[in-house]
Amino acid sequence: MSVLGQKWKLLMLMSIVVPMSLLVSLRLTGVLKETTIEVEEIALEPVTLNLSRPSETLERLNKSAQSKWTKEGISMTMGIHICSYLEGALAPFYGHDGLTFKTFANASSRQGYFTSMSISFHLLDNNSMVFLDTNRWSLEVLNGSIARLMYFGTNETDAYIEADVLNASCSLRDQIFWVLLDEHNQSHELQITMEVMHVNKTEAKIITVPIVLKMTPSGGNQQ
């Protein structure tokens, strides 16, 4: 979700918390003044995981990357765990090679609450695709519900999971399939970004946490 969309969502959320008739009454009596919401945008530096493309199927790779951020009572963790590399695999690879990996995002706060959480998948090359596992035992959201989902992505269209939450803690996780369409001779790059919005009284924070996954040909066979 864009930053502009997040801000509109925040305004809509706060507008329905108190009935309009009560707002008018309070303003007429001078009890309530106009509230200004200050929105701070925080973008963390990306964490990069570099992989050399295997020459055969590997059922267990056990590679991982993680990014953490803690400040002012807010804690966030995003990570990926590479499960396997498959050659000529069945759906959703459809005879191509690719990676399976799991991604997770956790957030908690001592004050205030989160209003949304999302994970997006942005491909930086034009010779791969990404698919999200939409089965309920793979796609999980804690203290929230899935609001929008795009289950596949290319370098022109991002895949994403967006969840509506209203809690001091939340998490989101899923299994991902990264399909490589070349013949072992090209590099691939995928940026995975967690984004949350946190609200505390009249302050809001939009925090983004990126992880970049890179796959390079083994043995110097890049073209």
Contacts in CASP RR format, 6 or more apart in sequence:
PFRMAT RR
TARGET T0000
AUTHOR 0000-0000-0000
METHOD contacts of the structure
MODEL  1
MSVLGQKWKLLMLMSIVVPMSLLVSLRLTGVLKETTIEVEEIALEPVTLN
LSRPSETLERLNKSAQSKWTKEGISMTMGIHICSYLEGALAPFYGHDGLT
FKTFANASSRQGYFTSMSISFHLLDNNSMVFLDTNRWSLEVLNGSIARLM
YFGTNETDAYIEADVLNASCSLRDQIFWVLLDEHNQSHELQITMEVMHVN
KTEAKIITVPIVLKMTPSGGNQQ
1 9 0 8 1.000
1 116 0 8 1.000
1 118 0 8 1.000
1 148 0 8 1.000
1 162 0 8 1.000
1 195 0 8 1.000
3 41 0 8 1.000
3 206 0 8 1.000
6 116 0 8 1.000
6 195 0 8 1.000
6 197 0 8 1.000
6 206 0 8 1.000
7 39 0 8 1.000
9 115 0 8 1.000
9 116 0 8 1.000
9 197 0 8 1.000
10 37 0 8 1.000
10 39 0 8 1.000
10 115 0 8 1.000
10 197 0 8 1.000
10 199 0 8 1.000
10 204 0 8 1.000
11 37 0 8 1.000
13 115 0 8 1.000
13 166 0 8 1.000
13 199 0 8 1.000
14 35 0 8 1.000
14 37 0 8 1.000
14 199 0 8 1.000
23 32 0 8 1.000
26 32 0 8 1.000
27 33 0 8 1.000
27 34 0 8 1.000
35 202 0 8 1.000
36 202 0 8 1.000
37 202 0 8 1.000
37 203 0 8 1.000
37 204 0 8 1.000
38 202 0 8 1.000
38 203 0 8 1.000
38 204 0 8 1.000
39 204 0 8 1.000
39 205 0 8 1.000
39 206 0 8 1.000
40 203 0 8 1.000
40 204 0 8 1.000
40 205 0 8 1.000
40 206 0 8 1.000
41 205 0 8 1.000
41 206 0 8 1.000
41 208 0 8 1.000
42 69 0 8 1.000
42 205 0 8 1.000
42 206 0 8 1.000
42 207 0 8 1.000
42 208 0 8 1.000
43 207 0 8 1.000
43 208 0 8 1.000
43 210 0 8 1.000
44 67 0 8 1.000
44 69 0 8 1.000
44 207 0 8 1.000
44 208 0 8 1.000
44 209 0 8 1.000
44 210 0 8 1.000
46 67 0 8 1.000
46 191 0 8 1.000
46 210 0 8 1.000
46 211 0 8 1.000
46 212 0 8 1.000
47 65 0 8 1.000
47 66 0 8 1.000
47 67 0 8 1.000
47 210 0 8 1.000
47 211 0 8 1.000
47 212 0 8 1.000
48 65 0 8 1.000
48 211 0 8 1.000
48 212 0 8 1.000
48 213 0 8 1.000
48 214 0 8 1.000
49 63 0 8 1.000
49 64 0 8 1.000
49 65 0 8 1.000
49 80 0 8 1.000
49 82 0 8 1.000
49 211 0 8 1.000
49 212 0 8 1.000
49 213 0 8 1.000
49 214 0 8 1.000
50 214 0 8 1.000
50 216 0 8 1.000
51 61 0 8 1.000
51 63 0 8 1.000
51 82 0 8 1.000
51 99 0 8 1.000
51 213 0 8 1.000
51 214 0 8 1.000
51 215 0 8 1.000
51 216 0 8 1.000
52 215 0 8 1.000
52 216 0 8 1.000
52 217 0 8 1.000
52 218 0 8 1.000
52 219 0 8 1.000
53 85 0 8 1.000
53 180 0 8 1.000
53 184 0 8 1.000
53 215 0 8 1.000
53 216 0 8 1.000
53 217 0 8 1.000
53 218 0 8 1.000
54 61 0 8 1.000
54 85 0 8 1.000
54 218 0 8 1.000
55 184 0 8 1.000
55 218 0 8 1.000
56 87 0 8 1.000
57 84 0 8 1.000
57 85 0 8 1.000
57 86 0 8 1.000
57 87 0 8 1.000
57 89 0 8 1.000
58 84 0 8 1.000
58 85 0 8 1.000
59 84 0 8 1.000
60 83 0 8 1.000
60 84 0 8 1.000
61 82 0 8 1.000
61 83 0 8 1.000
61 84 0 8 1.000
61 85 0 8 1.000
61 99 0 8 1.000
62 81 0 8 1.000
62 82 0 8 1.000
63 81 0 8 1.000
63 82 0 8 1.000
64 79 0 8 1.000
64 80 0 8 1.000
64 81 0 8 1.000
64 82 0 8 1.000
65 79 0 8 1.000
65 80 0 8 1.000
65 211 0 8 1.000
65 213 0 8 1.000
66 77 0 8 1.000
66 78 0 8 1.000
66 79 0 8 1.000
66 80 0 8 1.000
66 211 0 8 1.000
67 77 0 8 1.000
67 78 0 8 1.000
67 79 0 8 1.000
67 209 0 8 1.000
67 210 0 8 1.000
67 211 0 8 1.000
68 75 0 8 1.000
68 76 0 8 1.000
68 77 0 8 1.000
69 75 0 8 1.000
69 76 0 8 1.000
69 77 0 8 1.000
69 207 0 8 1.000
69 209 0 8 1.000
70 76 0 8 1.000
73 109 0 8 1.000
73 110 0 8 1.000
73 111 0 8 1.000
74 107 0 8 1.000
74 108 0 8 1.000
74 109 0 8 1.000
74 110 0 8 1.000
74 198 0 8 1.000
74 205 0 8 1.000
74 207 0 8 1.000
75 106 0 8 1.000
75 107 0 8 1.000
75 108 0 8 1.000
75 109 0 8 1.000
76 105 0 8 1.000
76 106 0 8 1.000
76 107 0 8 1.000
76 194 0 8 1.000
76 196 0 8 1.000
76 207 0 8 1.000
76 209 0 8 1.000
77 104 0 8 1.000
77 105 0 8 1.000
77 106 0 8 1.000
77 107 0 8 1.000
78 103 0 8 1.000
78 104 0 8 1.000
78 105 0 8 1.000
78 106 0 8 1.000
78 119 0 8 1.000
78 192 0 8 1.000
78 194 0 8 1.000
78 209 0 8 1.000
78 211 0 8 1.000
79 103 0 8 1.000
79 104 0 8 1.000
79 105 0 8 1.000
79 211 0 8 1.000
80 101 0 8 1.000
80 102 0 8 1.000
80 103 0 8 1.000
80 104 0 8 1.000
80 192 0 8 1.000
80 211 0 8 1.000
80 213 0 8 1.000
81 101 0 8 1.000
81 102 0 8 1.000
81 103 0 8 1.000
82 99 0 8 1.000
82 100 0 8 1.000
82 101 0 8 1.000
83 99 0 8 1.000
83 100 0 8 1.000
83 101 0 8 1.000
83 102 0 8 1.000
83 175 0 8 1.000
84 99 0 8 1.000
84 100 0 8 1.000
85 97 0 8 1.000
85 98 0 8 1.000
85 99 0 8 1.000
86 93 0 8 1.000
86 97 0 8 1.000
86 98 0 8 1.000
86 99 0 8 1.000
86 100 0 8 1.000
87 97 0 8 1.000
87 98 0 8 1.000
88 95 0 8 1.000
88 96 0 8 1.000
88 97 0 8 1.000
89 95 0 8 1.000
89 96 0 8 1.000
89 97 0 8 1.000
89 98 0 8 1.000
92 131 0 8 1.000
92 177 0 8 1.000
92 179 0 8 1.000
93 177 0 8 1.000
93 179 0 8 1.000
94 179 0 8 1.000
96 179 0 8 1.000
96 180 0 8 1.000
96 181 0 8 1.000
97 179 0 8 1.000
97 180 0 8 1.000
97 184 0 8 1.000
98 177 0 8 1.000
98 178 0 8 1.000
98 179 0 8 1.000
98 180 0 8 1.000
99 177 0 8 1.000
99 178 0 8 1.000
99 180 0 8 1.000
99 215 0 8 1.000
100 175 0 8 1.000
100 176 0 8 1.000
100 177 0 8 1.000
100 178 0 8 1.000
101 175 0 8 1.000
101 176 0 8 1.000
101 178 0 8 1.000
101 213 0 8 1.000
102 173 0 8 1.000
102 174 0 8 1.000
102 175 0 8 1.000
102 176 0 8 1.000
103 119 0 8 1.000
103 173 0 8 1.000
103 174 0 8 1.000
103 176 0 8 1.000
103 192 0 8 1.000
104 171 0 8 1.000
104 172 0 8 1.000
104 173 0 8 1.000
105 117 0 8 1.000
105 119 0 8 1.000
105 171 0 8 1.000
105 172 0 8 1.000
105 173 0 8 1.000
105 194 0 8 1.000
105 196 0 8 1.000
105 209 0 8 1.000
106 169 0 8 1.000
106 170 0 8 1.000
106 171 0 8 1.000
107 114 0 8 1.000
107 117 0 8 1.000
107 169 0 8 1.000
107 170 0 8 1.000
107 171 0 8 1.000
107 196 0 8 1.000
107 198 0 8 1.000
108 168 0 8 1.000
108 169 0 8 1.000
108 170 0 8 1.000
109 168 0 8 1.000
109 169 0 8 1.000
109 198 0 8 1.000
109 200 0 8 1.000
110 168 0 8 1.000
111 200 0 8 1.000
112 168 0 8 1.000
112 198 0 8 1.000
112 199 0 8 1.000
112 200 0 8 1.000
112 201 0 8 1.000
113 165 0 8 1.000
113 166 0 8 1.000
113 167 0 8 1.000
113 168 0 8 1.000
113 198 0 8 1.000
113 199 0 8 1.000
113 200 0 8 1.000
114 165 0 8 1.000
114 166 0 8 1.000
114 167 0 8 1.000
114 168 0 8 1.000
114 169 0 8 1.000
114 170 0 8 1.000
114 196 0 8 1.000
114 197 0 8 1.000
114 198 0 8 1.000
114 199 0 8 1.000
115 164 0 8 1.000
115 165 0 8 1.000
115 166 0 8 1.000
115 197 0 8 1.000
115 198 0 8 1.000
115 199 0 8 1.000
116 147 0 8 1.000
116 162 0 8 1.000
116 163 0 8 1.000
116 164 0 8 1.000
116 165 0 8 1.000
116 195 0 8 1.000
116 196 0 8 1.000
116 197 0 8 1.000
117 141 0 8 1.000
117 162 0 8 1.000
117 163 0 8 1.000
117 165 0 8 1.000
117 170 0 8 1.000
117 171 0 8 1.000
117 172 0 8 1.000
117 194 0 8 1.000
117 195 0 8 1.000
117 196 0 8 1.000
118 160 0 8 1.000
118 161 0 8 1.000
118 162 0 8 1.000
118 163 0 8 1.000
118 172 0 8 1.000
118 194 0 8 1.000
118 195 0 8 1.000
118 196 0 8 1.000
119 160 0 8 1.000
119 161 0 8 1.000
119 172 0 8 1.000
119 174 0 8 1.000
119 192 0 8 1.000
119 193 0 8 1.000
119 194 0 8 1.000
119 195 0 8 1.000
120 158 0 8 1.000
120 159 0 8 1.000
120 160 0 8 1.000
120 161 0 8 1.000
120 192 0 8 1.000
120 193 0 8 1.000
120 195 0 8 1.000
121 130 0 8 1.000
121 132 0 8 1.000
121 153 0 8 1.000
121 158 0 8 1.000
121 159 0 8 1.000
121 160 0 8 1.000
121 176 0 8 1.000
121 190 0 8 1.000
121 191 0 8 1.000
121 192 0 8 1.000
122 158 0 8 1.000
122 190 0 8 1.000
122 191 0 8 1.000
122 192 0 8 1.000
122 193 0 8 1.000
123 129 0 8 1.000
123 130 0 8 1.000
123 153 0 8 1.000
123 154 0 8 1.000
123 155 0 8 1.000
123 158 0 8 1.000
123 188 0 8 1.000
123 189 0 8 1.000
123 190 0 8 1.000
124 155 0 8 1.000
124 189 0 8 1.000
124 190 0 8 1.000
124 191 0 8 1.000
125 155 0 8 1.000
125 186 0 8 1.000
125 187 0 8 1.000
125 188 0 8 1.000
125 189 0 8 1.000
126 154 0 8 1.000
126 155 0 8 1.000
127 180 0 8 1.000
127 181 0 8 1.000
127 182 0 8 1.000
127 186 0 8 1.000
127 188 0 8 1.000
128 155 0 8 1.000
128 178 0 8 1.000
128 179 0 8 1.000
128 180 0 8 1.000
128 181 0 8 1.000
128 182 0 8 1.000
128 188 0 8 1.000
128 190 0 8 1.000
129 152 0 8 1.000
129 153 0 8 1.000
129 154 0 8 1.000
129 178 0 8 1.000
129 179 0 8 1.000
129 181 0 8 1.000
130 152 0 8 1.000
130 153 0 8 1.000
130 159 0 8 1.000
130 176 0 8 1.000
130 177 0 8 1.000
130 178 0 8 1.000
130 179 0 8 1.000
130 190 0 8 1.000
131 151 0 8 1.000
131 152 0 8 1.000
131 153 0 8 1.000
131 159 0 8 1.000
131 176 0 8 1.000
131 177 0 8 1.000
131 179 0 8 1.000
132 139 0 8 1.000
132 149 0 8 1.000
132 150 0 8 1.000
132 151 0 8 1.000
132 152 0 8 1.000
132 159 0 8 1.000
132 161 0 8 1.000
132 174 0 8 1.000
132 175 0 8 1.000
132 176 0 8 1.000
132 177 0 8 1.000
133 139 0 8 1.000
133 174 0 8 1.000
133 175 0 8 1.000
133 176 0 8 1.000
133 177 0 8 1.000
134 149 0 8 1.000
134 151 0 8 1.000
138 174 0 8 1.000
138 175 0 8 1.000
139 146 0 8 1.000
139 161 0 8 1.000
139 173 0 8 1.000
139 174 0 8 1.000
139 175 0 8 1.000
140 171 0 8 1.000
140 172 0 8 1.000
140 173 0 8 1.000
140 174 0 8 1.000
141 163 0 8 1.000
141 165 0 8 1.000
141 170 0 8 1.000
141 171 0 8 1.000
141 172 0 8 1.000
142 169 0 8 1.000
142 170 0 8 1.000
142 171 0 8 1.000
142 172 0 8 1.000
143 165 0 8 1.000
143 166 0 8 1.000
143 167 0 8 1.000
143 169 0 8 1.000
143 170 0 8 1.000
143 171 0 8 1.000
144 163 0 8 1.000
144 164 0 8 1.000
144 165 0 8 1.000
144 166 0 8 1.000
144 167 0 8 1.000
144 170 0 8 1.000
145 163 0 8 1.000
145 164 0 8 1.000
146 161 0 8 1.000
146 162 0 8 1.000
146 163 0 8 1.000
147 162 0 8 1.000
147 163 0 8 1.000
147 164 0 8 1.000
148 160 0 8 1.000
148 161 0 8 1.000
148 162 0 8 1.000
149 160 0 8 1.000
149 161 0 8 1.000
149 162 0 8 1.000
150 157 0 8 1.000
150 158 0 8 1.000
150 159 0 8 1.000
150 160 0 8 1.000
151 159 0 8 1.000
152 159 0 8 1.000
153 159 0 8 1.000
161 172 0 8 1.000
161 174 0 8 1.000
163 170 0 8 1.000
163 172 0 8 1.000
170 196 0 8 1.000
172 194 0 8 1.000
178 188 0 8 1.000
178 190 0 8 1.000
178 213 0 8 1.000
178 215 0 8 1.000
180 188 0 8 1.000
180 215 0 8 1.000
182 188 0 8 1.000
184 217 0 8 1.000
184 218 0 8 1.000
184 221 0 8 1.000
185 217 0 8 1.000
185 221 0 8 1.000
185 222 0 8 1.000
185 223 0 8 1.000
186 217 0 8 1.000
186 222 0 8 1.000
186 223 0 8 1.000
187 214 0 8 1.000
187 215 0 8 1.000
187 216 0 8 1.000
187 217 0 8 1.000
187 222 0 8 1.000
188 214 0 8 1.000
188 215 0 8 1.000
189 212 0 8 1.000
189 213 0 8 1.000
189 214 0 8 1.000
189 215 0 8 1.000
190 212 0 8 1.000
190 213 0 8 1.000
190 214 0 8 1.000
191 210 0 8 1.000
191 211 0 8 1.000
191 212 0 8 1.000
191 213 0 8 1.000
192 210 0 8 1.000
192 211 0 8 1.000
192 212 0 8 1.000
192 213 0 8 1.000
193 208 0 8 1.000
193 209 0 8 1.000
193 210 0 8 1.000
193 211 0 8 1.000
194 208 0 8 1.000
194 209 0 8 1.000
194 210 0 8 1.000
195 206 0 8 1.000
195 207 0 8 1.000
195 208 0 8 1.000
195 209 0 8 1.000
196 206 0 8 1.000
196 207 0 8 1.000
197 204 0 8 1.000
197 205 0 8 1.000
197 206 0 8 1.000
197 207 0 8 1.000
198 204 0 8 1.000
198 205 0 8 1.000
198 207 0 8 1.000
216 222 0 8 1.000
END
